[in-house]
């Protein structure tokens, strides 16, 4: 059985990656500084560790000796992470994790990147074609780590890949982000105040995103791969679809908020590598994803 070490196992993507890893025959070792949740699959082996502590990393690698590493852990505190100095800390920690993985005999690693690495002025983002020009410290640090990972693979022969995640939504998303803000307002009978909603984005349901990251890990594809639906959605259409499911389209107030000056009109991913080389296809369309998300929010007042 293939042994994988999953970091960020209790994060937004990590929680949805556990089942995907088990379904694909991995022996899953999950890392968290918070311990496990009882609702997680019993087959998962949990490890309590602080990844910023070098001794913890060495002890973890020596004990698990993973063949695969899926590194999702990062500080993405809502409203802060774009320019937070914690990004610098996570670059250092990720490089230490990579070194320890190599020393323990690991053979394939996939790390989570971001569409924030791209120059958003181009709108349509293709790996190896669209320029990388991050506008934030978060994007800059992700870009730097990707360069280190790729160069390390060339030098050592380690199999490496980088999943550039686009816009995620689904159960467990932070309550302050667009989809939860709109759904929460609608479910509470409050006005959903929005911008004009003409922005075009590439949204991917979280279960699809997690499965795509796991399929990338389980493949031999190397280098950056966009993790996205490849489907353009106008934000006002996404918002309207959520409102129709809830049954309160009257509460949507487009144009009530000003859009940010630097808000790009278009951000869409080319998913050819993901679809053709990795062999992944989305299982959820927008309506299915929103339905499951709304059902989850009906049962939960706050995010995980």
N, C-alpha and C positions, 0 to 999 in steps of 0.2 A: 504493500500500500504506500502511496506517495505521501510523504510527511511534509506538511506546510506549517509555517509559523505566520500567524495573522496578527498584525499590529493594528491598533485602533478598533479592536473587536467590539467595543461598545459604542462606537461612533455611528453616524447616520448611514454610512456605506457599510461599515463593518458588520453591523447587526444583520444586515440583509445578505451579507456574503457567506455567513455560516452554512445555511442550508445549501447554497449553490456549491460550496466546496465539498460538503458531504455527498451531495448528489453526484458529483464527478469523481467520487472514490478517494478523496483525500483523507488522511488522518490529520485532523485539525487540532492544532495547538494555538489557542487564542491568548493574546496578551492584553492585560488591562491593569491600570494602576488603581482601579476601583473594585476589582473582584468580578465575580460573575453574577448574572441574573438567573433566578431559578427558572424563568420561562425559556431559556436557551436550550438547544438540543443537548440531551444527556451524553451523546457521543463525543462532544467537544471537550478537550482537555484544557483547563484554564490555568493560566500562570499569572501570578500577581508580581508586577515588576514596574519600576520607574525607568523608562527608556533613557532618561537623561543621566542616569547613574551608570557609569561604565562597568562597574562591578556587577550590577544587575544584568546587564547585557551579556557579559562574558559567562556568567553563571547560567543564564537562560539558554544560550547557544550550546554550552557544554552539556547541559541536561537534555535538551531536545534533539540536537544535531539534525536540524531540518534540511531537507533537500530543496525545498521551495520557500520563498519568502514573499508574502504579499504585504507590502508596507503602506498602510493607509493612515497611520497616526500623524496628526499635525494639530496645531492650535488654530481653530477656525472660530474663535469667539465672535459671535454676531456683532457687527457694528465696529469691531476693533481690528480684525485680523488683516485687513488690506495693508495697513502700514505699521503693524505691530512689530516691535523688535524681537518678539518671540519667534518670528520667522527665521532670524539668524540662528537662534538656539536650535531650531529644528533641522536646519541644514547640517549643523555640527553633529547633532544626535544621529541623523540619518546616515551620515558618512561613517560614524562609529559603528552603527548597526550593520552597515554593508561590510565593513572590514571584518567584524566578528563573524558574520555569515560566511564569508570566504574562508576564514581561518577554520571554521567548523566543518568545512567540506561541502557547503551549499553549492547547488549547480544552476538554479534559475531564480531570478528575482524580478518582480514587477512592482513598481512604485506608482503612486498616484500623483499625477500632474494636474494642470488646470488650463482651461482656455484663456486664462489671464496671462499666459505666456505670450500669446499672439499680439500682433499689432492690430488693434480693434478697428483701425481706420479702413482695413481691407474688407471687413464684414464676413466674407466667405473664407473659412479657414481650412487649409490643406497642409498636412504634414510634409515637410521638405520643400514646400512652395511658398506658403504665406510667411512673410518675415516675422521673426520673434522680436517684439519690442514691448515688454511689459511696462505698464504705467504705474504699477504699485510695487511695494517691497515684497509682498506676498508672491506676485508673479515673477519678480526678479529672482527670488530665492528658489522658487520651483524650477525656473529655467536653469539656474546655476547647478542645482542638484542633478537635473537631467543630463547636463554636460558631463558632470563627474561620473555619473552612473554609466553613461555610454562609453566614455574613455576607459573606465575600469574594465568594462567588458572586453574591449579591444585588447587591453594589456594582459588580462588574466585568462581570457577564454570563457569567463562567466557569461551565461545566457541572460541578457537583460532586455526589459521592455518597459515602456513608460506610457501609462494610460492618461491621456489628457481629457479630463472630465469637463463636460459642458454644464448646462443648467439642470439641476436635479430637483425633483419634487416627490413627495410621497409621505407615508406614515413615519412619524418621528422627526420630521423636518422642524428646524427652529421656528418658534411661533412668530418671530419678527420678520420672516421672509414673505415674499409676495403671495404665494399660494395659500399658506396658512393664515395670513392676515385677511385675505378675501374670504376664505371659507369660514373662519371664526366669526367675522362680522355677519355674514349671511345667516349662519346657524343661530346667532344671538339676536337676529332681527334688527341688526344695525346697518346703516349705510356703509357700503364698501367704497371708500374714497380712493380713486385711482387717477393716474395720469391719463393722457389722451389714449394710451394703449395701442398706438400705431407701431411700436417697436416690434421687430421680428426676431424671434429667438429660437434656439434649438433646445427644447425641454425633453428630458428623458426620465421616465419613471424609475424610482430608486431600485426596484427589484430587477429591472432590465439593466441598469447601470452596474449593479453588483454582479449580475450574471456575466456581463460583458468583461468586467475586470477578471473574473475567475476563468472565463474562457481564454482570455489573453494569457493568463498565467499557465493554463493547461496546453497552450500551443507552443510552437517554436518560433513565432513571429518576434522579431527584434525591433528595437527603436521605438519612437513615438507613435502612438495610435490614438486617434480621436475616439473618445467614449461618448457617444451621442446618438440621438435617434436618426439624424440625417433628414429630419422632417421640419420644415419651417412652420412656425405657428405665430400668428399675430397675437400680441398679448391681450388685446380686447376680446379676441375670439376665445382664448383660454379662460378668461374671466367670465365671459358670457356662458361658456359651457359649464363651468362650475355653478353659476347662478341658476341655470336651467335644471341641473341635477338636484340642487337644494330646493328649487321651486320658488326662488325669490329674485327674479331678474329685475324687479322694480327697485331693488336696493343698490344696484350697481350705478355708481356716479363717475362716469368717465370724464376726465378733464377737471376734476375737483382738486387735483394736486399738480404742481408744476414738475415737469420732467427735469432731471439734472442736465446741466449744460453739456456734460461729457457723456451723456447716455447715448451709445451708438444706435443708429436706426436698425442695423442688421448685424446679427451674430449667428452664423450658421456653420455647421461642420460638414466637411467632406468625410463620409464614412466608408469609402471604398476599401481601405485597409482592413477595417473592422469587419465589414461584410464579406469580402472576398478572400482575404488572407487568413483571418482568424476564423471565419465561417459563422459569425454571430448575426442573428436577426432579432429584432425586438418582438416580444410576445404581447406587449400591451399597446393599445392605441390610447390616444389622449382621453377618450371617454372612460375607458376601463380604469386607467390610472387615477383619474379624478374621482371616479365612483369609490374605489377602494380607499382613497385618501380621505374623502368626506365621511365614509363609514367609520374610519379610524378616529377622526376628529369628533364624531358624535359620542364616542366612548371616552375620550381623553380631553381634559381641559388644558393640559400643557404638554410640551414635547417631552421625550424621554429624558 
